[in-house]
Amino acid sequence: MVDEKQITEELLAFGRSIASEELFPTVVKEAAPLIADDSYAFAIACCLDRGTKAEIIWTIPYYMKKDLGHLDPKLIYRMSLDELTALFQRLPRRPRYVSDAPKTIHDLTRIVVEECDGDAANLWKGKPAAEVNRTFMSIHGVGSGIANMTVLLIEAAFRIRFSDLDHTHMDIKPDVHTMKVLYRLGVSKAEITDAAIEATRRMNPSFPGELDAPLWALGRKWCFASEPNCLECPLNTSCGHHFLG
């Protein structure tokens, strides 16, 4: 018999233990601290997150900084679209929609410099989530999915809780990791989007999306598609897959 309450409590406890930089898988080890410590780097990666592997997206700002010698929005603000295009063509790893990336970064940087005094953290500091969402959606190539994901990540990575959000309607962003872990835990009927969303709404109705980070981290670090490391998984005493395995 699956104890959903216990599983939920353990997931939430594990989520609170996750360091911010652990939320950002990167190709280069040094790239994760940059994302966690630099709000502009974080915003760049969020805005470019369209169909590209997470490891590449979260490393892009590091590659940009290494190429330019800085990641100063006030200096990048002075770059033309042609210069930004050349920059992205030089990077060792690129976002999937590389032709759109210069315009995306141009729009983001203009907002950071002209409206946030050069500090990307001012995109969300002291602002309601609805305004943050609208700001990101005004950037070229950023739709509602990315904007919503960004708001969730801001809360998770920077320990901010937006008071205007109806967290009851904020779902996880199902991917191969979250769907797999929920199914193996025995709380989701299948490894599909609808089943994963339904499970997390039932498990943590006050804020389903709060389960996203711990589920994702479990899937990446222990709950592999093949040969999962059940013995070291933080939820191994509650997981049906562990005992069945």
HUSULMO-V133811 format. One record per backbone hydrogen bond with DSSP energy under -0.5 kcal/mol. NH is the residue of the N-H (numbers start at 1). CO is the residue of the C=O. If there is no record, write none. Layout:
nh->(NH;NH)
co->(CO;CO)
This chain:
nh->(4;7;8;9;10;11;12;13;14;15;16;17;17;18;18;22;23;23;24;25;27;31;32;32;33;34;35;36;37;38;39;42;43;44;45;46;47;48;49;49;50;56;57;58;59;60;60;61;62;63;64;65;66;67;68;69;73;75;76;77;78;79;84;85;86;87;88;89;90;90;91;98;98;100;101;102;104;105;106;107;108;109;110;111;112;113;114;115;116;116;118;119;120;122;123;124;125;127;131;132;133;134;135;136;137;138;138;139;142;143;147;148;149;150;151;152;153;154;155;156;157;158;159;160;162;165;167;169;170;171;174;179;180;181;182;183;184;185;186;186;187;188;192;196;197;198;199;200;201;202;203;204;207;209;210;211;212;215;216;217;218;219;220;221;222;223;224;229;230;232;233;233;236;238;239;240;241;243;244;245)
co->(2;3;4;5;6;7;8;9;10;11;12;13;14;14;15;19;19;20;21;23;55;28;28;29;29;30;31;32;33;34;37;38;39;40;41;42;43;44;45;46;48;53;53;54;56;56;57;57;59;59;60;61;62;63;64;65;71;72;72;73;75;76;80;81;82;83;84;85;86;87;87;95;96;97;97;98;100;101;102;103;104;105;106;107;108;109;110;111;111;112;112;116;118;119;120;121;121;124;128;128;129;130;131;132;133;134;135;136;139;141;143;144;145;146;147;148;149;150;151;152;153;154;155;154;160;162;165;166;167;169;172;175;176;177;178;179;180;181;182;183;182;182;190;192;193;194;195;196;197;198;199;200;204;170;207;208;209;211;212;213;214;215;216;217;218;218;222;222;228;229;229;230;233;235;235;185;184;239;240;241)
